[in-house]
Amino acid sequence: MARKSSYQVGGWILAALMLTIAPMGHARRVDSVTVPDHLTVGSVRLVLNGAGVRYYAIFFSVYVGALYLEHPTHQVKIALHEPGPNRVAMYFLRGVSASQLRSAWRKGFRRNDSQATRKRLGSEIRSFVGLWHPLKDHARVFLDYIPKQGTRVLINGRLSGTFPGRAFHEALLRIWLGPHPPTHALKRRMLGR
C-alpha cells in the first residue's frame, strides 16, 4: 500500500477545515441577528463593512446596525463620499414607538449636520422623519442609496419613500458616522473597527 505524502494529508486537513469555516463566510451573527456578509443593491454587489448593536441606556439593545459598501473602509470620509450604492440595514431587536423613532432621527440630523445643511435639506428631512410609524421587534429597515435615484427607505421589504440627491444620503449616513453617533461603539463597529 502506497504511503500518502504529507502534502496530501495536509491538503485534506485544509480542505476539511475550509468546509467547516465556509458557511461562516456567508453571514455574521450580531446579537441574535444573522447579518449577511454581502448583498446586492441595484445591480451592484456590496460587502458588509461592519455591524454592531445600538444600545439604549447601556442595558437595552434596540437594533443591529450594519453598513454595506462596494469597497469596504475604516475611514469615515471614504465611507461618506463613496460614489456608488450603499446600504444601512437596521434589524430591530425590540419594538419602538413612532415618537421615539422621529425624535431619534431629528436628534441624529441636528447633532451631526450643520445648520446650513439642515436648512438646505429641510423639506427632505421633514418628509423622512414624518414617514416613521411604530416598529415591532424583528422589523427590518434598509436605507439604500442608489446613484441617480437617491435614498430608498424599505421597511419590512416595502418601499416607504425615496429621497433624491447625494446630499441627503450623506446627511443620513452622518447620523451613524458623524461626530455624535447614537453610540461611539456602534460607529466603530459599522466602520469595521
C-alpha positions in Angstrom: 0.0 0.0 0.0 1.5 3.3 -1.0 2.2 5.9 1.7 0.3 9.1 1.4 2.6 12.1 1.2 2.4 14.8 4.0 1.3 17.2 1.3 -1.8 15.1 0.5 -2.7 14.7 4.2 -2.1 18.4 4.8 -4.3 19.2 1.8 -7.1 17.0 3.1 -7.0 18.6 6.5 -7.0 22.1 5.0 -10.0 21.1 2.8 -11.9 19.8 5.8 -11.1 23.0 7.7 -12.3 25.1 4.8 -15.6 23.2 4.7 -16.3 23.9 8.4 -15.3 27.6 8.0 -17.0 28.3 4.7 -20.6 28.6 6.0 -19.4 31.4 8.3 -18.2 33.4 5.3 -21.8 34.0 4.2 -23.1 35.6 7.3 -22.1 37.1 10.6 -24.0 36.7 13.9 -24.5 40.0 15.8 -26.6 39.7 19.0 -29.5 37.5 17.8 -29.3 38.7 14.2 -27.7 36.9 11.3 -26.2 39.6 9.1 -25.2 38.7 5.5 -21.6 39.3 4.5 -22.7 40.6 1.1 -25.8 41.6 -0.8 -26.9 43.4 -4.0 -28.3 46.9 -4.2 -29.4 47.8 -7.7 -27.1 45.6 -9.7 -24.0 46.2 -7.5 -22.6 43.7 -5.1 -22.0 45.3 -1.7 -19.8 43.9 1.1 -20.5 44.2 4.8 -18.3 47.0 6.1 -19.3 46.4 9.7 -22.1 45.8 12.1 -22.9 46.4 15.8 -25.7 46.8 18.3 -27.4 50.1 19.2 -27.8 50.1 22.9 -30.0 52.5 24.8 -29.1 53.3 28.4 -26.4 50.6 28.3 -28.8 47.8 29.2 -31.3 47.7 26.3 -30.4 46.6 22.8 -32.6 48.4 20.3 -31.3 47.3 16.8 -28.4 45.8 15.0 -27.0 48.4 12.5 -25.0 47.2 9.5 -23.2 49.3 6.8 -22.7 47.8 3.3 -20.3 49.4 0.8 -18.9 48.4 -2.6 -15.4 49.0 -1.3 -15.1 48.4 2.5 -13.2 51.0 4.5 -12.4 52.0 8.1 -12.3 55.7 7.1 -15.3 58.0 7.7 -14.6 60.3 4.8 -14.2 57.5 2.3 -17.5 55.8 3.5 -19.4 59.1 3.4 -18.2 60.1 -0.1 -18.1 56.7 -1.9 -19.9 57.4 -5.1 -21.5 54.0 -5.6 -24.5 52.4 -3.9 -24.6 51.6 -0.2 -27.0 50.3 2.4 -27.5 50.9 6.1 -29.5 48.0 7.5 -31.3 48.1 10.8 -32.6 44.9 12.4 -34.8 45.9 15.3 -34.5 43.8 18.5 -37.4 45.4 20.3 -40.5 47.5 19.4 -40.0 51.2 19.0 -42.8 53.8 19.0 -43.3 56.4 16.2 -42.4 59.3 18.6 -39.2 57.5 19.7 -38.2 57.0 16.1 -39.0 60.5 15.0 -37.2 62.0 18.0 -34.1 59.9 17.3 -34.0 60.9 13.6 -34.4 64.6 14.4 -31.7 64.4 17.0 -29.3 62.5 14.7 -29.7 65.1 11.9 -29.4 68.0 14.4 -26.3 66.7 16.1 -24.3 65.6 13.0 -25.2 68.1 10.3 -24.6 71.8 10.1 -27.4 74.3 10.4 -26.9 75.2 6.8 -27.2 71.6 5.7 -30.3 71.1 7.7 -31.8 74.3 6.2 -30.9 73.2 2.7 -32.4 69.7 3.2 -35.2 70.8 5.4 -38.1 69.5 3.3 -36.4 66.1 2.8 -35.6 65.8 6.5 -39.2 66.6 7.5 -40.6 64.1 5.0 -38.2 61.4 6.1 -38.9 62.0 9.8 -42.7 62.0 9.1 -42.8 58.7 7.4 -42.0 56.7 10.5 -44.6 54.6 12.3 -44.2 52.2 15.2 -41.9 49.3 14.5 -42.3 45.9 16.2 -39.4 43.8 17.2 -37.8 41.9 14.3 -38.6 44.8 11.9 -36.1 45.3 9.1 -35.2 48.7 7.8 -33.0 49.2 4.7 -31.8 52.6 3.7 -30.4 52.1 0.2 -28.5 54.8 -1.7 -28.6 54.3 -5.5 -26.8 56.9 -7.6 -29.1 59.0 -9.8 -32.1 57.6 -7.9 -31.4 58.7 -4.3 -32.1 57.0 -1.0 -34.8 54.3 -0.8 -36.4 53.6 2.6 -37.6 50.0 2.8 -39.4 48.9 5.9 -40.0 45.1 6.2 -39.4 44.8 2.4 -41.9 47.5 1.5 -40.8 50.8 -0.2 -41.9 53.6 2.2 -40.2 56.6 0.4 -37.4 57.8 -1.9 -35.3 60.8 -1.3 -33.4 62.2 -4.3 -29.8 63.5 -4.1 -26.5 62.5 -2.7 -26.5 65.3 -0.2 -29.5 63.9 1.7 -27.9 60.4 1.9 -24.6 61.8 3.2 -26.6 63.7 5.9 -28.3 60.5 6.7 -25.1 58.5 6.9 -23.6 61.1 9.3 -26.2 60.0 11.8 -24.0 56.9 12.4 -20.7 58.1 11.1 -20.7 61.7 12.2 -19.1 63.2 15.3 -22.2 62.4 17.5 -23.4 58.9 16.5 -26.1 57.0 18.6 -23.1 55.4 20.3 -19.4 55.5 19.5 -19.2 51.7 19.8 -21.8 51.3 17.1 -19.9 53.8 14.8 -16.7 51.8 15.3 -18.4 48.5 14.6 -20.1 49.9 11.4 -16.7 51.1 10.3 -15.3 47.6 10.8 -13.1 48.5 13.7 
